[in-house]
């Protein structure tokens, strides 16, 4: 009688998830080390699933090598099926989706949040383009804002603590806006453009012309606009820190500084922002970790109860 092979245990899945975050994002990997161990491991598990979904949808390897796909819809169908199996508590056989199975069971992660993320990948598969700033932010919610919401649930925040989830969503929006600003050139190379068409029209640009050297000054205006918008959402997100325990607040504030630096650097470089990829140096990361330790200690004073800016975009259901 042939025995079935033993299924990988939690430790093995966590180890694989850790490898994924180290390969996929040095910034997030650095910030995640500040969490207490249970939260740290669960953040790796959640990241591994998010990263795998993004890679599968875009034909990437840990965020690198995006290419044009001719089977995007089939990939989405597979992604949805494995996600639903994981949320149902079934062993999937893929480490990243089994990571979701674990973290969903351990945190009671609301399933609709996972569905909202997949909607973002569907938008890309449909070659969706934003017309207005509101369209852009809605897309950012589906690919990153909802990840912020899932992350604070992983940190122990109740799924019905909407005020804290709103601030977490703001941080995800800030991160994605910085990503879009940094990756304008890379996205254009595979036929994508996340700059709203009305923004482009204001600068007499189009997706086909915006990367031309003679239009870099105009494009720099839009890069700065993305950076400013990211900064607004980052500033709002910081007021969620008092709702978190010290280690979680330290990690979140460090990530805000480290990743926020990308949007700030894009704005600072102007038309040269896309000559080489914008990154945050190891020295800058260490600086933010030190600074954020003090901010986390003083978070109740630095970020007192303050109504969220009503002009900022509100996530679905809010």
C-alpha positions as CSV (number, residue, x, y, z in Angstrom):
1,X,0.0,0.0,0.0
2,X,1.4,3.4,-1.0
3,X,1.5,6.1,1.6
4,X,0.5,9.7,0.6
5,X,3.3,12.1,1.0
6,X,3.3,14.1,4.2
7,X,1.9,17.6,3.8
8,X,4.3,20.4,4.6
9,X,3.8,21.8,8.1
10,X,3.4,25.4,9.2
11,X,7.1,25.9,9.8
12,X,7.9,24.9,6.3
13,X,5.3,27.2,4.8
14,X,6.4,30.1,6.9
15,X,10.0,29.5,5.8
16,X,9.0,29.6,2.2
17,X,6.9,32.7,2.8
18,X,10.0,34.4,4.4
19,X,12.0,33.6,1.3
20,X,9.3,35.2,-0.8
21,X,9.3,38.5,1.0
22,X,13.1,38.7,1.0
23,X,13.2,38.2,-2.7
24,X,10.1,40.3,-3.5
25,X,10.6,43.4,-1.3
26,X,13.6,44.3,0.8
27,X,11.7,47.3,2.2
28,X,8.8,45.2,3.5
29,X,11.2,42.4,4.6
30,X,13.1,44.9,6.7
31,X,10.0,46.4,8.3
32,X,8.5,43.0,9.0
33,X,11.4,42.1,11.3
34,X,10.1,44.7,13.8
35,X,6.9,42.8,14.4
36,X,6.5,40.4,17.3
37,X,7.1,36.9,16.1
38,X,3.5,35.7,15.6
39,X,2.6,38.9,13.7
40,X,5.8,38.7,11.8
41,X,5.2,35.2,10.6
42,X,1.6,36.0,9.6
43,X,2.7,39.0,7.7
44,X,5.1,36.8,5.7
45,X,2.2,34.4,5.0
46,X,0.0,37.1,3.8
47,X,2.7,38.7,1.7
48,X,3.5,35.3,0.1
49,X,0.0,34.9,-1.2
50,X,-0.3,38.6,-2.4
51,X,3.1,38.2,-4.2
52,X,2.1,34.9,-5.8
53,X,-1.2,36.4,-7.0
54,X,0.6,39.4,-8.5
55,X,3.2,37.3,-10.1
56,X,0.7,34.9,-11.6
57,X,-1.5,37.7,-12.9
58,X,1.4,39.6,-14.5
59,X,3.8,36.8,-15.5
60,X,6.5,38.0,-13.1
61,X,9.0,36.4,-10.7
62,X,8.7,38.1,-7.4
63,X,7.8,41.4,-8.9
64,X,10.4,41.4,-11.7
65,X,10.1,40.7,-15.4
66,X,6.5,41.8,-16.1
67,X,5.5,40.9,-19.6
68,X,2.5,40.9,-21.9
69,X,0.4,37.8,-21.5
70,X,-1.9,36.1,-23.9
71,X,-3.6,33.9,-21.2
72,X,-4.4,36.5,-18.6
73,X,-8.0,35.4,-18.1
74,X,-7.0,31.7,-17.7
75,X,-4.5,32.8,-15.0
76,X,-7.2,34.7,-13.2
77,X,-9.5,31.7,-13.2
78,X,-6.7,29.6,-11.7
79,X,-5.8,32.2,-9.2
80,X,-9.5,32.5,-8.0
81,X,-9.9,28.7,-7.7
82,X,-6.8,28.3,-5.6
83,X,-7.8,31.3,-3.4
84,X,-11.3,29.9,-2.8
85,X,-9.8,26.5,-1.9
86,X,-7.4,28.1,0.6
87,X,-10.2,30.3,2.2
88,X,-12.3,27.1,2.5
89,X,-9.5,25.6,4.5
90,X,-8.4,23.0,1.9
91,X,-4.8,22.1,1.3
92,X,-3.9,23.6,-2.1
93,X,-0.5,22.2,-2.8
94,X,1.0,25.6,-3.6
95,X,3.0,27.1,-0.7
96,X,1.7,30.7,-1.3
97,X,-1.9,29.6,-1.3
98,X,-1.4,27.3,1.6
99,X,0.1,30.4,3.3
100,X,-3.3,32.1,2.8
101,X,-5.1,29.1,4.2
102,X,-3.0,29.3,7.4
103,X,-3.2,33.1,7.9
104,X,-7.0,33.2,7.1
105,X,-7.7,30.5,9.7
106,X,-5.4,32.0,12.4
107,X,-6.8,35.5,12.0
108,X,-10.4,35.0,10.8
109,X,-9.5,37.2,7.8
110,X,-12.7,38.4,6.1
111,X,-12.9,36.6,2.8
112,X,-14.3,39.7,1.0
113,X,-10.9,41.4,1.4
114,X,-9.2,38.6,-0.6
115,X,-11.9,38.9,-3.2
116,X,-11.3,42.7,-3.4
117,X,-7.6,42.1,-4.1
118,X,-8.4,39.7,-6.9
119,X,-10.7,42.4,-8.4
120,X,-7.6,44.5,-8.9
121,X,-5.9,41.8,-10.9
122,X,-9.0,41.4,-13.0
123,X,-8.9,45.1,-13.8
124,X,-5.3,44.6,-15.1
125,X,-6.4,41.5,-17.1
126,X,-9.2,43.6,-18.7
127,X,-6.6,46.3,-19.6
128,X,-8.5,48.8,-17.5
129,X,-7.3,52.4,-17.6
130,X,-8.3,55.2,-15.2
131,X,-10.0,58.3,-16.5
132,X,-10.0,60.4,-13.3
133,X,-8.1,60.6,-10.1
134,X,-11.0,58.8,-8.3
135,X,-10.6,55.9,-10.8
136,X,-6.9,55.8,-10.0
137,X,-7.5,55.6,-6.2
138,X,-10.2,53.0,-6.6
139,X,-7.7,50.8,-8.5
140,X,-5.1,51.5,-5.8
141,X,-7.6,50.3,-3.2
142,X,-8.1,47.0,-5.0
143,X,-4.3,46.2,-5.4
144,X,-2.9,47.7,-2.2
145,X,-5.4,49.5,0.0
146,X,-7.2,46.3,0.8
147,X,-3.8,44.7,1.6
148,X,-3.4,47.4,4.3
149,X,-6.7,46.4,5.7
150,X,-5.7,42.7,5.7
151,X,-2.4,43.5,7.4
152,X,-4.0,45.2,10.4
153,X,-6.3,42.3,10.8
154,X,-3.1,40.2,10.9
155,X,-1.9,42.5,13.6
156,X,-4.9,41.8,15.7
157,X,-7.2,44.7,14.8
158,X,-10.9,43.6,14.7
159,X,-12.4,43.5,11.2
160,X,-15.2,45.9,12.4
161,X,-12.8,48.5,13.7
162,X,-13.4,50.6,10.6
163,X,-11.6,53.7,11.8
164,X,-8.3,51.8,12.0
165,X,-9.0,49.9,8.8
166,X,-9.5,53.3,7.0
167,X,-6.0,54.4,8.2
168,X,-4.5,51.1,7.1
169,X,-6.1,51.4,3.7
170,X,-4.6,54.9,3.4
171,X,-1.2,53.5,3.9
172,X,-1.8,50.9,1.2
173,X,-3.0,53.6,-1.1
174,X,0.2,55.7,-0.4
175,X,2.4,52.7,-1.2
176,X,0.7,52.0,-4.5
177,X,0.8,55.6,-5.6
178,X,4.5,55.6,-4.9
179,X,4.8,52.4,-6.9
180,X,2.9,53.8,-9.8
181,X,5.1,56.9,-9.8
182,X,8.3,54.8,-9.7
183,X,7.2,52.3,-12.4
184,X,5.7,54.7,-15.0
185,X,8.5,53.6,-17.5
186,X,8.3,49.9,-16.7
187,X,4.5,49.9,-17.1
188,X,4.7,51.7,-20.4
189,X,7.1,49.0,-21.7
190,X,4.3,46.4,-21.4
191,X,1.5,48.7,-22.6
192,X,0.1,49.8,-19.3
193,X,-0.6,53.3,-18.0
194,X,-2.1,54.1,-14.6
195,X,-1.9,57.9,-15.0
196,X,-5.5,59.2,-15.4
197,X,-6.3,60.2,-18.9
198,X,-7.5,63.6,-17.7
199,X,-4.2,64.2,-16.0
200,X,-2.4,63.3,-19.3
201,X,-4.7,65.6,-21.2
202,X,-3.8,68.6,-18.9
203,X,-0.2,68.1,-20.0
204,X,-1.0,67.4,-23.6
205,X,0.4,63.9,-23.2
206,X,-0.8,60.4,-24.1
207,X,0.4,56.9,-23.1
208,X,2.2,56.7,-26.5
209,X,4.1,59.9,-26.1
210,X,4.7,60.4,-22.4
211,X,8.0,58.7,-22.2
212,X,9.6,60.7,-25.0
213,X,12.6,62.7,-23.8
214,X,11.1,66.0,-25.0
215,X,8.1,65.5,-22.8
216,X,9.9,64.5,-19.6
217,X,9.3,67.9,-17.9
218,X,5.6,67.4,-18.4
219,X,5.7,63.9,-17.2
220,X,7.7,65.1,-14.1
221,X,4.7,67.3,-13.2
222,X,2.5,64.2,-13.0
223,X,5.2,62.2,-11.1
224,X,5.2,65.0,-8.5
225,X,1.5,65.0,-8.4
226,X,1.5,61.3,-7.6
227,X,4.2,61.8,-4.9
228,X,2.1,64.6,-3.3
229,X,-1.0,62.4,-3.3
230,X,0.9,59.5,-1.8
231,X,2.2,61.9,0.9
232,X,-1.3,62.9,1.8
233,X,-2.4,59.3,2.3
234,X,0.7,58.5,4.2
235,X,0.2,61.4,6.6
236,X,-3.4,60.2,7.2
237,X,-2.3,56.6,7.8
238,X,0.0,57.6,10.6
239,X,-3.0,58.5,12.8
240,X,-3.9,54.8,12.9
241,X,-0.7,54.0,14.8
242,X,-2.1,54.4,18.3
243,X,-4.6,51.6,17.7
244,X,-1.6,49.2,17.3
245,X,0.6,47.6,19.9
246,X,4.1,49.1,20.1
247,X,5.9,46.5,17.9
248,X,3.2,46.7,15.2
249,X,3.2,50.5,15.3
250,X,7.0,50.5,15.0
251,X,6.9,48.3,11.9
252,X,4.1,50.2,10.2
253,X,5.7,53.6,10.8
254,X,9.0,52.3,9.6
255,X,7.4,50.9,6.4
256,X,5.6,54.3,5.9
257,X,8.9,56.1,6.0
258,X,10.9,53.6,4.0
259,X,8.4,53.2,1.2
260,X,7.2,56.8,1.3
261,X,10.8,57.7,0.4
262,X,10.2,56.2,-3.0
263,X,7.4,58.7,-3.9
264,X,9.5,61.6,-2.4
265,X,12.5,60.7,-4.5
266,X,10.5,60.4,-7.7
267,X,9.2,63.9,-7.1
268,X,12.7,65.2,-6.3
269,X,14.3,63.7,-9.5
270,X,11.9,65.4,-11.8
271,X,12.3,64.4,-15.4
272,X,15.2,62.1,-14.5
273,X,13.0,60.0,-12.2
274,X,12.8,57.1,-14.7
275,X,16.4,57.0,-15.9
276,X,17.1,54.4,-13.2
277,X,14.9,52.6,-10.7
278,X,14.2,54.5,-7.5
279,X,15.2,52.6,-4.4
280,X,15.7,53.2,-0.6
281,X,19.2,52.6,0.5
282,X,20.2,50.4,3.5
283,X,21.3,53.5,5.3
284,X,18.0,55.2,4.7
285,X,16.1,52.1,5.9
286,X,18.1,52.1,9.1
287,X,17.5,55.8,9.7
288,X,13.7,55.2,9.4
289,X,13.8,52.2,11.7
290,X,15.6,54.3,14.4
291,X,13.3,57.3,13.9
292,X,10.2,55.2,13.9
293,X,11.1,53.6,17.2
294,X,10.7,57.0,18.8
295,X,7.6,57.7,16.9
296,X,6.0,54.4,18.0
297,X,6.9,55.2,21.6
298,X,5.2,58.6,21.4
299,X,2.4,57.6,19.0
300,X,-0.4,58.6,21.3
301,X,1.0,62.1,21.5
302,X,2.2,62.5,17.9
303,X,-1.0,61.1,16.4
304,X,-3.9,62.1,18.8
305,X,-7.5,61.2,17.9
306,X,-8.2,63.3,14.8
307,X,-11.0,63.0,12.2
308,X,-9.9,61.6,8.9
309,X,-9.8,64.2,6.1
310,X,-13.2,64.0,4.5
311,X,-11.7,64.9,1.1
312,X,-9.7,61.7,0.9
313,X,-11.2,58.8,-1.0
314,X,-13.3,56.4,1.1
315,X,-13.0,52.6,0.7
316,X,-16.1,50.6,-0.4
317,X,-18.7,50.3,2.3
318,X,-17.5,53.5,4.0
